[in-house]
Amino acid sequence: MVDTYSRIIFVHADNVGSLQFAEVRQALRGKAEMCMGKKTIMRRVVAAKAKTHPELAQILPLLRGNVGLVFTNEDLTEVRDILRANKKEAPAKAGAIAPSDVIVPAGPTPLDPGQTSFFQALSISTKIARGAIEILSDVHLITAV
């Protein structure tokens, strides 16, 4: 692919399902090609190609984590826009690293007063107003890494 395409975009691919990859590949069809693989194999291939294309040696330190490469000859902003249009939020999973902070805003909730124990377990101050639980102040639950 290095011989065919002149530009490379790095994509971070944590928490991306196979259906989402298929949709991205379909959206990129004819404009770009996406290459995903194990980090060690990708490093080995890039290192081997760096012998004939010395400029590739610069990207070796960037191959960390769950990274993919998108090869293209098109305008990079156009390909980036296609990738961003296919970006979806993933539900939280146990043990996953939070990509952003999670803050529970102050205000009324749709929960009935019988469910105050849920908030007490999380040390969230509440009061009962108009037959519903109301959170008194914003609560910072999760901090992104």
Secondary structure, 3 states (H helix, E strand, C coil): CCCCCCEEEEEECCCCCHHHHHHHHHHHCCCEEEECCCHHHHHHHHHHHCCCCHHHHHHHHHCCCCEEEEEECCCHHHHHHHHHHCCCCCCCCCCCCCCCCEEECCEECCCCHHHHHHHHHCCCCEEEECCEEEECCCEEEECCC
